[in-house]
Amino acid sequence: MNKVCVLGAGSTNYGKLKEDIIEIALTASVEAIKSAGISPKDIGAGYISNVFGIADKQVHMAPVIMSNLGISHVPGLTIESACGSGSVMFREAYANVAAGFYDCVLAVGVEKVTHTGTAQSTTLFSYCSDFFYEGGNGASFPGLFASIARYYMTKYKADEEDLAYVAVKNHDNGLLNPKAHMRKRITIQDVINSPVVASPLKLLDCCPFSDGASAVILCNEEFAKKSNRPYIEVIGSGRGGSPASVQGREDISTIPSTVIAAKQAYKMAGITPEDVDFAEVHDCFTIAEIIDVEDLGFFPKGKAAKEIREGATSRKGRIPINPSGGLKSKGHPIGATGIGQVAEVYDQLTGKAGERTINDAKIALTHNFGATGASAAVHLFKKVE
Ligand SMILES: CC(C)(COP(=O)(O)OP(=O)(O)OC[C@H]1O[C@@H](n2cnc3c(N)ncnc32)[C@H](O)[C@@H]1OP(=O)(O)O)[C@@H](O)C(=O)NCCC(=O)NCCS
């Protein structure tokens, strides 16, 4: 396999956007192309991740994006894997460059849903669950993650304040990210006092519905070296699956797809969780981040809540988690999220993350899952000096 590098990255603001879905995708793509110092004619293939293009009247998005970039002859592929679409798509782009099919590809994730309103977005998102057992019986994602939170809190004697620490830390990080959706400092009491969405989860335990796009340029090492631009190397890639419905799992205090994907990625990179300097993880709800950091091997099972309270995951902590603000504060445009995480890692490891830079970071991890973790991907990246 060829070594694969990330040579450039771009993102729109995340939030409620007025532009149409193609314009949003193109804005991020053009920024990534410029950041890589390439021209569209260097792109051998386009990979697009998106879930609800239909909500903005555009499916079969890849040819539209390629045509607007002036490279209509270039093949494109749209990939859907619910909230994990971006990382699953990144894996396909990675695999195709590693296999030598292309020297350089564009990977762009995009979503636009906020114009449909909370009720309609909640209905649409429920189609990403195992609809026969879950969405079809009225279970929304806040409801499903509330069940997971109750189980975890009972098993490990965690409480609602433990969840709130995740939200406060991620909002604090998001304040330093000019592109974040929810840029607002919050306190533990703000979280505890915010309206209940699905007990024990409250408004400030939930990620918002967001619009936005992120794009990165992947290429082989020779292409990256010739560019004379900063780049990072992909050193590990893993994917895993879990029973689609929450009720189909033996123990819902863990997400099997994360554990499987992480093991593969660490093995491929030849490293352990101790070698990772920071991570962007899937914190769609505060409980998810607590479970993620245990499943990724950063903390033993049942111990993360205490570590998070003591600051282990803050920007200056032992293992900073979600310096971008995460899904909670940066936002969660579901098709874009996994690529947005890679864009954050690229910015961090190439000195472009400004005030939120994690000092001396050399190795970073991204983790992104679909639905309640039915699908997941984990990637590892190394700074190139
Ligand atoms: C949490 C949720 C129910 C809130 O929806 P809502 O009640 O319609 O919220 P609104 O959009 O009317 O916003 C109300 C206020 O709360 C704020 N807000 C909304 N969602 C927020 C969030 N997740 N975090 C922080 N603040 C939020 C808004 O900015 C707004 O503030 P303002 O009154 O000062 O302008 C909704 O965002 C949600 O369901 N999120 C989860 C999405 C999801 O399931 N994603 C998939 C994950 S697997």
The ligand as an ORCA input file, in Angstrom:
! r2SCAN-3c Opt
* xyz 0 1
  C     -31.441     19.444     21.654
  C     -32.541     19.745     20.654
  C     -33.792     18.914     20.968
  C     -32.865     21.236     20.758
  O     -33.844     21.561     19.784
  P     -34.877     22.788     20.026
  O     -35.493     22.630     21.360
  O     -35.759     22.883     18.838
  O     -33.899     24.002     20.075
  P     -33.999     25.338     19.251
  O     -33.345     25.128     17.925
  O     -35.412     25.868     19.277
  O     -33.088     26.274     20.130
  C     -33.494     26.769     21.403
  C     -32.295     27.450     22.027
  O     -31.354     26.482     22.470
  C     -30.120     26.615     21.752
  N     -29.736     25.255     21.391
  C     -30.392     24.409     20.574
  N     -29.777     23.223     20.533
  C     -28.716     23.344     21.345
  C     -27.688     22.470     21.702
  N     -27.689     21.233     21.241
  N     -26.719     22.904     22.536
  C     -26.746     24.168     23.007
  N     -27.710     25.040     22.710
  C     -28.680     24.638     21.880
  C     -30.421     27.447     20.522
  O     -29.322     28.222     20.114
  C     -31.516     28.337     21.059
  O     -30.947     29.364     21.838
  P     -31.548     30.849     21.804
  O     -32.974     30.686     22.302
  O     -30.647     31.582     22.744
  O     -31.463     31.255     20.376
  C     -32.059     19.415     19.207
  O     -30.977     20.255     18.881
  C     -31.641     17.977     19.072
  O     -32.487     17.078     18.967
  N     -30.340     17.679     19.019
  C     -29.841     16.342     18.774
  C     -29.604     16.122     17.298
  C     -29.306     14.676     17.009
  O     -29.974     13.762     17.464
  N     -28.253     14.417     16.216
  C     -27.845     13.080     15.903
  C     -27.007     12.543     16.988
  S     -26.800     10.783     16.899
*
